[in-house]
């Protein structure tokens, strides 16, 4: 999708540059005027036609970019609770393994509701999430995004520690 938008923008830029070049080049404008007069049109009518062509091309390319889209499902955000089981890496490469409770409203890649049972999963962590909440054995509540077209797919965007005596419904799967 981004590539298509980039191509559309490039084409629109080239059309705009061609239009600007025609306006700036006196001999081209003179030729355009001569041709316009020969065919009964005026310079302003010819320039209006060129503007209309430019605008139409830009609009059509924009519509094409939106219509083509991608097959990637949208990012979904979920709230869960769990217990940290492992920490791997550091900084932007930090990965946290969490044994989470069942997530009832989870949607799979096709958008189908498919409850996710309690299990241990690895999550990437957004840079704005405080690093002091991560320690093995800590219970926490967290929000994570499922980004099917990006890595890491599971990405924690918010995390808060829970009291140590919080009862969690964790099962082995």
N, C-alpha and C positions, 0 to 999 in steps of 0.2 A: 504494500500500500504506500509506504513512504517513498519507494522508488518511483511509483507511478505519479505521485504528487510532485516529486522532484522533476520528472520528465515534463509534466504539464507546466510547471513553473518555468522550466528552461525554454519550452516552445513558446509560451506566452512572452517571455523576455525577448526572444529572437524576433517575434512578430512586432513587438513594440519597438525594438531597435531598427527594424526595417522601415517601420512607419516614420520614426524620427529621422532616419537617414533620408527618406524621400522628402520630408519637409525641409531638411537642411541643405540638400544638394540643389542649387539653383538650376543647373542644366536639366535635372530630372523633373523638377517642378515645371520648368519651361516646356519640356517635352510633354508632360502630363497636361499642361494647359493647352498646348497645340492640339493634342489628340482629343481633348475634351471639346474644344471649339469645333474641331472637324466633325465631331459626332454630336454637336448640339448641346453639350453639357458645359457647366461652368466649373472653375477651379474648386469653388466651395462644395459643389455637388460631388466632385471627384474625391475631395478630401473627406467628405461625410461618408461616402461609400467605403473609403479605406478605414475610417474609424469604426464604422459598423462591422466591417469584416474582422477587425482586430477584436472588438468587444465580443462578437459572436464566437470567434475562435476561443477566446479566453473562457467564456461561459461554458462552451461545450467541453473543453478540456477539464474544467473544474467538475462538471457533472460526471464525466467519464471517470475521473479519479475517485469520486465518492461512490459511484455505482459499482465499480470493480471491487472495491473493498478487499477484505481478506476473509478467509474462513475461520480465523482465530476467534474463539469465543471471548466475550468481554472479561475483564478482570473482575473477580468476585472477592468480597471481603467477608471473613467469618470471625466470630468470637469463640474462643475455646478456653478451657482450663486444663492444666496438666502439670507434670513434674519434669524438670530438666534431668536427662539421663546422661548427656555427654556434651562437651564443648570441643569443637575442632577448629583450628585455624585462628586467625586474629584479624583485626581491622575489617576491611571490606570483604575479606574471605572467611569471616566468622560463620560457622555453621553450628546450629544448636539442635541437638536431638531431644525431643520432648515426647513423653508418653502422655497423650492427650485423652480426654474423655470423648465419648461418642459425639459426633457432629451431625445432628438430625437434618438440617436444611442444606447439606452439601449438594452441589450440582457437579456432575462429571463434565468432561470436555465437550460433550454433545448438548449440555444444558439440561440433562435429565437429572431429576432429584434422586439422589442415591446416598442414603445415610452412611456416613463414614464411621465404622466401629472404632472403639478405643484401640489405639495402637501407638507404637513408637515411630516417629517420623522426623526427618531432618529438615530444618528450615534455614533459609538465609535470613539476615537481619539488616533492616534499614539503618543507615548511619545515625539517624536521629533518636533511635531507641537507646536509652541509657545502658551502658555496659555493666553497671553495678548490679543489675537484676539477675545476671547469669551466674549461677553456681550450681554445681551438681547436687541434686536432691531438693533444690528449691521448688516450691509450688508457686505457680503463677497463673494469672489470667492474661490472655494475650489476644490481639487481633492480628490476623494474617491475610494477605492477599494471595489468591491463586492466579498466577499469570501463565497461562498455558503456552504462550509464545516467547517467554523469556526465561532466563536462568538466573538465579534459582527460581523454580516454579512456585514454591511455597516461600513466602517472604513476610516475615514478622514486621509490622509497622507500629505496634504498640505493645508494651508489656508492663505489668504491675505485679509485684510480689503479693502472694496471699499469706495469711497467717499460717504458721507451720502446722497447726492442728486442723486445718481445713480438710474436710473429708472429700476425697475425689473418687469418682466411680471409674476406676481403671481396670480393664480386663486384658488378658494376653491374647493377641492374635498374631 
